[in-house]
Amino acid sequence: MSYELLIEKSALKFLQSLPKKSKRILKKYLEILKEDPYPGSRGDKKRLRGIDIDGEVYRMHVGRSYTLFYKVEHDRVKIMSMLTIEEAHKRYGRL
């Protein structure tokens, strides 16, 4: 099954601000989420608990540089935010 990928404006703006190499790497990981957004297979994905957002929230580390926060809604993956790992730790603690 393939999932539709939706990206919040702020996450898209972050992605567009990155150097070419980082964009290419992040896009590769977004393709992984389109194929399988759940933990247990390709990528460092984890279901999060205790984040103050409605519904089930997941995070995916991209290398040791970036973190994606997303939700899976039916046949869609909604990217809520893309942050550096350092910024993610500041905002949400070590998840």
KOLDO-455088 format. One record per residue: residue number from 1; y, z, x of N, C-alpha, C, CB in turn. Coordinates in pm, 1 decimal. Glycine has a CB too. Layout:
<pts>
PT num       ny       nz       nx      cay      caz      cax       cy       cz       cx      cby      cbz      cbx
PT NUM        Y        Z        X        Y        Z        X        Y        Z        X        Y        Z        X
...
</pts>
This chain:
<pts>
PT num       ny       nz       nx      cay      caz      cax       cy       cz       cx      cby      cbz      cbx
PT   1   -118.5      0.0     84.6      0.0      0.0      0.0    123.8      0.0     88.5      0.3    122.2    -95.9
PT   2    220.1    -76.9     48.2    346.4    -81.9    120.3    453.9    -14.3     34.8    386.0   -229.4    154.6
PT   3    538.1     64.0     98.0    643.6    137.0     29.3    777.5     67.0     50.0    650.4    282.7     79.2
PT   4    861.8     73.4    -52.2    998.4     22.7    -40.8   1078.8    125.7     38.2   1062.8     -4.1   -182.7
PT   5   1163.1     80.0    127.2   1241.6    170.0    211.4   1386.3    171.2    163.7   1233.5    127.5    360.3
PT   6   1436.6    289.1    129.8   1576.2    308.2     90.8   1640.9    397.4    195.5   1588.6    370.7    -53.4
PT   7   1761.3    362.0    238.2   1829.2    438.7    342.2   1966.8    481.1    291.6   1841.7    355.9    473.5
PT   8   1992.7    611.5    294.0   2124.4    663.1    255.0   2232.1    602.9    344.7   2127.6    818.3    262.8
PT   9   2352.9    588.9    291.2   2463.3    527.3    366.2   2491.1    598.6    498.4   2589.6    526.6    281.4
PT  10   2488.2    730.6    496.6   2518.3    805.5    619.5   2411.3    780.1    725.7   2528.7    957.1    589.5
PT  11   2284.4    768.7    683.5   2176.3    740.9    778.5   2189.1    599.0    833.6   2038.3    759.9    711.1
PT  12   2226.0    504.8    747.8   2244.7    367.4    791.9   2361.9    357.3    889.9   2267.8    275.3    671.3
PT  13   2467.6    429.5    861.9   2583.9    431.3    951.3   2543.7    486.8   1088.8   2699.3    516.3    889.7
PT  14   2462.7    593.3   1089.1   2414.5    650.9   1214.7   2333.3    547.4   1291.9   2329.3    777.4   1187.9
PT  15   2240.8    480.2   1222.5   2156.0    378.6   1285.2   2239.9    266.2   1346.1   2057.5    320.9   1182.6
PT  16   2339.8    221.7   1272.8   2424.3    112.1   1320.3   2510.0    151.6   1440.2   2513.5     64.0   1208.3
PT  17   2533.6    280.1   1459.0   2617.6    326.7   1569.7   2541.5    337.9   1702.3   2677.7    461.1   1534.7
PT  18   2409.4    323.3   1697.7   2327.0    343.3   1816.9   2321.5    220.1   1905.8   2187.1    382.4   1776.7
PT  19   2288.0    240.4   2034.1   2266.6    126.5   2123.7   2147.2     43.0   2077.2   2244.4    175.2   2268.6
PT  20   2140.6    -82.5   2121.5   2036.2   -176.4   2078.7   1895.4   -121.0   2097.0   2049.2   -305.9   2155.2
PT  21   1867.5    -62.0   2212.2   1732.7    -11.7   2239.9   1692.9     96.3   2139.2   1724.4     43.9   2383.3
PT  22   1783.5    189.9   2111.8   1754.3    297.1   2015.6   1734.6    240.2   1875.8   1867.6    401.5   2014.6
PT  23   1816.0    141.9   1836.9   1799.8     77.1   1706.2   1661.2     15.0   1694.0   1908.3    -30.4   1685.0
PT  24   1621.1    -55.9   1798.3   1491.6   -123.1   1796.7   1378.0    -21.3   1779.3   1471.8   -204.1   1926.5
PT  25   1386.2     89.6   1851.4   1282.8    193.6   1843.2   1280.4    255.7   1702.9   1307.4    303.6   1950.4
PT  26   1397.7    290.5   1650.5   1403.9    350.5   1516.8   1351.7    254.5   1410.1   1547.9    392.0   1483.7
PT  27   1383.9    127.9   1421.7   1335.6     30.0   1323.9   1183.5     19.9   1327.1   1398.0   -107.6   1350.7
PT  28   1125.8     32.1   1446.0    979.8     31.6   1458.4    919.6    150.2   1382.1    937.8     36.3   1607.7
PT  29    981.0    266.4   1393.0    932.5    385.0   1322.4    955.3    374.2   1171.6   1001.1    510.2   1376.5
PT  30   1062.9    308.2   1130.7   1085.4    285.8    987.9    975.8    197.9    929.5   1223.0    221.6    964.1
PT  31    929.4    102.2   1007.9    817.7     17.8    963.3    690.6    101.0    943.9    791.7    -95.5   1065.3
PT  32    669.0    199.8   1028.6    554.1    290.3   1013.4    563.5    363.3    880.0    547.6    392.3   1130.6
PT  33    684.6    411.0    845.1    702.7    482.3    718.5    678.3    391.4    598.9    843.1    541.3    710.7
PT  34    710.4    264.3    611.5    686.2    170.0    501.5    536.6    154.8    474.4    748.1     32.6    533.8
PT  35    456.1    169.2    577.1    311.1    153.3    561.2    241.8    284.0    524.0    250.7     98.7    689.2
PT  36    283.9    395.9    583.8    220.5    524.9    556.2    317.6    638.7    586.5     90.9    541.0    639.0
PT  37    385.8    690.6    484.8    485.9    794.8    507.6    430.8    937.2    517.3    585.6    790.0    398.8
PT  38    302.1    953.2    494.4    246.7   1088.9    490.6    194.2   1134.2    626.2    135.4   1096.5    388.4
PT  39    200.2   1266.0    652.4    147.4   1320.3    777.9     -2.1   1289.9    793.6    171.1   1472.0    784.1
PT  40    -45.4   1287.8    918.4   -186.9   1270.6    945.4   -219.7   1142.2   1016.8   -262.4   1276.6    819.5
PT  41   -130.7   1048.0   1011.5   -154.7    922.7   1083.2    -29.8    888.1   1163.2   -191.9    806.9    984.6
PT  42    -27.6    773.7   1218.5     76.9    727.3   1310.3    211.1    800.1   1296.0     98.8    581.1   1289.6
PT  43    262.6    843.3   1407.8    393.2    908.7   1410.6    382.0   1059.2   1396.4    481.3    853.9   1301.1
PT  44    484.0   1128.5   1443.2    491.1   1274.2   1436.5    559.8   1311.3   1305.8    567.6   1334.1   1560.2
PT  45    482.4   1315.8   1195.4    535.7   1342.2   1062.4    489.0   1479.0   1015.1    492.4   1232.4    962.7
PT  46    574.8   1545.5    937.1    540.0   1678.2    887.7    608.5   1701.2    752.9    580.9   1788.1    990.0
PT  47    535.6   1762.7    660.5    594.9   1804.4    533.5    669.2   1935.2    559.2    485.3   1821.3    420.3
PT  48    791.4   1944.5    510.1    873.8   2062.8    535.2    878.5   2153.0    413.1   1015.5   2022.0    575.4
PT  49    889.2   2278.8    441.3    907.7   2378.9    336.3   1033.6   2457.2    369.3    782.9   2474.1    323.9
PT  50   1104.5   2500.3    264.9   1220.6   2584.9    286.8   1350.7   2510.8    313.1   1193.8   2674.3    399.3
PT  51   1350.6   2379.5    299.3   1475.7   2304.8    311.1   1538.7   2304.0    172.6   1452.4   2157.7    365.8
PT  52   1668.2   2323.6    164.5   1737.1   2336.3     36.6   1767.6   2198.9    -25.1   1866.7   2415.9     54.7
PT  53   1661.8   2123.1    -52.7   1674.5   1992.3   -117.1   1562.8   1984.4   -220.2   1666.4   1872.7    -12.2
PT  54   1591.4   1929.7   -337.4   1488.6   1918.5   -441.8   1375.3   1827.1   -398.4   1550.0   1866.6   -572.0
PT  55   1253.9   1863.7   -434.4   1137.5   1781.3   -406.2   1079.8   1805.0   -268.0   1172.9   1637.5   -421.2
PT  56    973.8   1730.4   -238.3    907.3   1741.5   -108.6    984.1   1662.2     -4.6    761.4   1692.4   -117.0
PT  57   1013.7   1727.8    104.7   1087.9   1664.4    213.7    996.8   1657.2    335.7   1219.9   1742.8    246.5
PT  58   1006.2   1546.1    405.5    928.7   1523.5    526.5   1024.3   1496.9    641.5    829.2   1405.7    508.5
PT  59    973.9   1518.9    762.1   1050.4   1481.6    879.5    959.6   1402.9    972.1   1109.2   1606.3    950.9
PT  60   1021.2   1315.1   1046.7    947.7   1237.5   1146.5   1028.8   1238.8   1274.5    920.7   1090.8   1097.8
PT  61    966.8   1283.5   1383.0   1031.6   1276.1   1513.8   1012.2   1135.5   1568.4    974.1   1383.4   1612.6
PT  62   1116.6   1082.6   1626.0   1112.1    951.3   1689.9   1131.5    976.1   1838.6   1222.2    852.2   1631.6
PT  63   1021.3    967.6   1912.0   1026.6   1002.3   2053.7   1071.8   1146.2   2067.7   1121.2    907.3   2131.3
PT  64   1150.1   1170.9   2167.5   1208.7   1304.5   2185.8   1358.4   1300.7   2164.4   1177.3   1359.1   2325.7
PT  65   1402.7   1199.0   2088.9   1545.8   1176.5   2073.3   1599.1   1193.9   1932.0   1578.1   1041.3   2119.3
PT  66   1523.7   1149.6   1831.1   1576.5   1144.8   1695.0   1480.4   1207.9   1595.6   1605.6   1001.1   1654.6
PT  67   1536.2   1249.9   1481.7   1457.9   1302.4   1370.9   1503.8   1234.3   1243.5   1471.5   1456.8   1359.8
PT  68   1407.0   1190.2   1163.1   1434.6   1132.9   1032.0   1390.9   1233.2    926.8   1362.3    995.9   1012.8
PT  69   1472.4   1253.6    823.8   1434.9   1335.1    709.9   1424.0   1241.5    590.5   1538.3   1451.0    684.0
PT  70   1313.7   1252.7    516.8   1290.9   1158.3    408.1   1209.2   1219.5    295.6   1221.4   1034.8    460.3
PT  71   1211.5   1150.2    180.8   1132.1   1186.2     63.7   1046.2   1066.7     26.7   1222.8   1229.6    -56.1
PT  72    933.3   1093.5    -34.2    848.0    988.7    -88.0    853.0   1002.2   -239.6    699.9    998.7    -32.9
PT  73    900.4    898.4   -305.3    913.4    898.9   -451.7    840.1    776.8   -506.4   1064.7    898.4   -496.3
PT  74    722.1    799.7   -561.8    637.0    692.4   -615.8    606.6    590.4   -506.9    705.2    623.1   -736.9
PT  75    662.9    471.7   -516.7    635.7    367.2   -418.1    755.5    343.8   -326.7    597.6    237.2   -488.1
PT  76    840.2    446.6   -311.2    960.1    436.5   -227.1    965.4    548.6   -125.0   1086.3    438.9   -313.1
PT  77   1018.1    514.6     -9.2   1048.4    614.1     93.1   1199.4    614.8    105.4    977.3    582.3    232.0
PT  78   1259.8    730.6     80.3   1405.2    742.8     84.4   1445.8    819.9    209.3   1458.8    813.0    -43.2
PT  79   1509.7    750.2    304.4   1558.2    813.3    426.4   1688.9    883.8    392.2   1577.7    708.4    542.4
PT  80   1687.8   1016.0    399.5   1805.9   1093.5    363.2   1900.0   1111.2    481.1   1765.2   1228.9    309.2
PT  81   1842.9   1129.3    600.6   1929.0   1143.1    718.0   1853.1   1108.2    844.7   1984.8   1285.2    727.6
PT  82   1930.5   1062.4    941.6   1883.4   1036.9   1077.8   1975.8   1115.0   1168.1   1882.2    882.0   1114.1
PT  83   1915.8   1194.6   1255.3   1994.0   1280.2   1344.1   1931.2   1280.0   1482.3   2003.3   1424.4   1288.7
PT  84   2010.1   1320.0   1580.4   1948.5   1349.1   1708.9   1864.3   1474.5   1688.3   2056.4   1368.3   1823.8
PT  85   1764.3   1493.0   1770.7   1680.8   1612.9   1757.2   1765.4   1738.9   1774.8   1565.4   1610.9   1860.5
PT  86   1860.4   1734.6   1866.4   1946.9   1851.6   1888.8   2025.6   1886.1   1762.1   2044.3   1825.2   2006.2
PT  87   2082.9   1783.9   1696.0   2159.4   1807.2   1574.1   2069.1   1858.5   1462.4   2230.4   1678.7   1530.0
PT  88   1948.4   1804.9   1451.5   1854.0   1851.5   1349.2   1820.6   1998.9   1370.1   1724.9   1766.8   1351.9
PT  89   1799.7   2039.8   1495.0   1769.6   2180.4   1523.4   1888.2   2270.4   1490.8   1729.9   2197.7   1670.2
PT  90   2009.0   2222.9   1518.4   2127.3   2303.2   1484.6   2139.9   2322.3   1333.8   2254.5   2237.0   1539.7
PT  91   2117.7   2215.3   1257.8   2134.1   2221.8   1112.3   2022.4   2297.1   1042.9   2142.5   2083.4   1055.8
PT  92   1899.0   2271.5   1082.3   1784.4   2321.6   1007.6   1697.5   2419.9   1083.0   1701.4   2208.9    964.8
PT  93   1730.9   2449.3   1207.3   1643.9   2535.5   1286.9   1527.1   2455.3   1338.6   1594.4   2655.7   1204.9
PT  94   1437.7   2519.1   1407.3   1321.6   2448.0   1464.2   1214.9   2434.5   1356.6   1264.3   2523.1   1590.0
PT  95   1195.8   2312.3   1311.7   1100.9   2285.2   1203.6    973.3   2229.3   1257.6   1159.6   2189.8   1102.4
</pts>
